[in-house]
Amino acid sequence: MSEGYKISDFVRIRNQRIFHGNKQVFSSEKPTQGFLKESYKFLNISYPKFHKMDALCKLGILATEVLFKNREIPADTALVFSNSASSLESDKQHRILMEATVSPAVFVYTLPNIVLGEISIKYKLQSENAFFISNRFDARLLTDYSEILLDSLKASAVVCGWIEWKNAEYDVFLCLISKEGRLSFSEENLEELYHFENE
């Protein structure tokens, strides 16, 4: 572990609630699509393209908006995400549409890494990114890969974590990693933060 790296901030989105650090900043009783729409309004995001995205991309935009608010984010901030379902929900929708007319608006979201592209476009990131598929939240993979990017100077900061959308349920945990902050960036701390908010 590189002692110089810190968990500068983190965000959780789960069960119709958004947490910024340990503080709940928003909640709604609406199901997934209603929750996403209300969250967008609450966070005062002005990005019309948001409404055309699939839910995985919307969750990524919402989470990074919380992390990046009132911060100068370097253009070389890397994105290292993972989940277990890939882009399954968009894949299923695309499969249904294939029986009629194929929609490019759905097809474009049949890769999980599209969320990385959407975040990069919105926040003008010109950085390394990777999307891993794991059976479960894998703190070791996330810390190892993030530290490689930071140690090799390919990134001055990293947003890493878990972003899942499956069967109309969502589970998002993203951390901003840099040299600023009080909590050391380690596999153990990442695991603890993820599971604490999942209780």
N, C-alpha and C positions, 0 to 999 in steps of 0.2 A: 504494500500500500504506500502511496506517495503522501507523506504527511502534509504537504502544502495545499492539498485540495480540500475544499469544504462544500458541504451542502448549503448553498446560499439561501435556498427557498424551495418550497414544494407545494404542490396542489393536489387535491383529491376530488374526484367527481364520482359519486356513487349514491344510489338510493335517493335520487331526486335532491341531492344536496351538493354544494360546492364548498370545500374547505380550502382556505389559503393558510398554509401552515396548520396550526391547531385551531384556527378560528373559522367557524362557519360563516360564510359571507352571503350565501343564498340557498333557499330551499323552495320547493314547489310540490304541489300534489299532482301535477299533470303527469301523464305517461310520457314515454321517451320523446316523441316529436314535440309535444307541448312544452316539456321541460327544456329542450334545446332552444326552442323559440323564445321562451321567457328568459332563459339565461342570457341569450344574445342581447335582448332588450335591457336587462338589468345591468349587464356589463358595458352598455352603451357603445357597442361595437358598430362601426359604420363600414360594412363590407358586403355589398349586395350579392357577391358571388357565394357567400355563405349559404344562402337559401337553396342553391342548386346542388350543394354537396351531399354526399351520403353521411350517415350519422357518425361514422368513424372519423371522418374529416372534420365534421362540426365539433366533435368532442376535442379533437386536437387543437382547433382554433380557440375554443373556449378556455382550455387549460393553459395554453401558452399566453393567451391574453392576460390571464390572472398572474402568471409568472413574470411577464414582461412589463406589466403596468408600472409606470413611473421609474423605469430603468433604461439606461443606455445599453442596448444589446449589441455586442460586436457582430459584424457581418460574418465572422468566421466561427460563430457559435454552432457547434455540431449537434445533430439530432440522433439519438440512439434509442429506438423504441422496440418494444416486443409485445406479443400477445400469443394466445393459443389458437385463435380461430381464424387468423389471417383476415381475409376480406369476405368471409363466408356469407354474411347477410347480403352483400351486393352480388355475390356469385349466385345465390339462390334467386334473387330478383332477376338477374340477367338470364338465368336458365328458363324462368317462366316466360320472359319476353321473347326468347328465341323461338318459341312456338308460334309467335305472331310476327311482330316487327322488332328487329334488334334496335335498341336505343343506344346511340353513342354516349348519351348523358348518363346511362347506367354502366355501360361497358368500361368507361374510363376508371371506375372505382373498383374494378375487379382485381386490383393489386393492392396489398396493404400499404406499400410504401408511398402511395399517392398522398396520404396524409402528410408525409414529410415534405413533398413538393408543394402542397397547398400552404403549409406553414412557412416554408422558405419564400414563397412568392409574397405572401402577405407581409412578412416581417423583413423582407429583403436580405435574407441570409444567403451567403455564398460559401457553403460549408460542406464538410463531410457529413454523410448520413447513412444510417443502416437500420433495417427493420428485421428483427429476428423472430422466428416462430418457436415457442417453447411450450412444453406441457403445462408449465406453471411459472409464476414469477421467479426469475433466476437472477438474484442479486449479484452473484459472482460474475456471470456473463456481462451484465451491465457495467459493473465497476471495472472489470478487466478491460473491456473494449473502450470505455470512456477514458481510462487512464492512458491507454496506448495513444489515443488521439491527442490528449493533453501533453503527455511526455514528449511526443514527436513534434510538438508545436504545430500540428495540423489544425488545432482549435485552441482558442483562448478560454472558451467556456463550452459546456455541454449541457443539453437538456436530455435526460435519460429517464426511462421508466416503462410503465405498462399501460397499454391503451387497448381495451377490449370492448367489443360490441358484438353480442351474441344472443340470439333468441330474445330480442328487444330489451336485453339487460346490458348495462355498461359498467365498466370498472376502469377508472383512470387514476394513475398515480405518476406524476412527473416531477422530477427534481431538476433544479438549476445548479450545476456544479461549476465552481470557479475557485479563485484563490481567496475569496471573501466569504466570511461567515463564521459562525461559532462552532458548528457541528462538523467533525471530521467526516470526509467522504470515505466510507468503508462498506464492505459487504454487510457487516453486522448492523451498522446504522441504517443502511438502506432497507434491509430486511425488517428491522424493527419498526421503522416508520410505515412501511407498507402494511404490515400486519396489525399494527396498532389501530390504524384507521379502518381496518377491515373487521374489527371486533363487533 
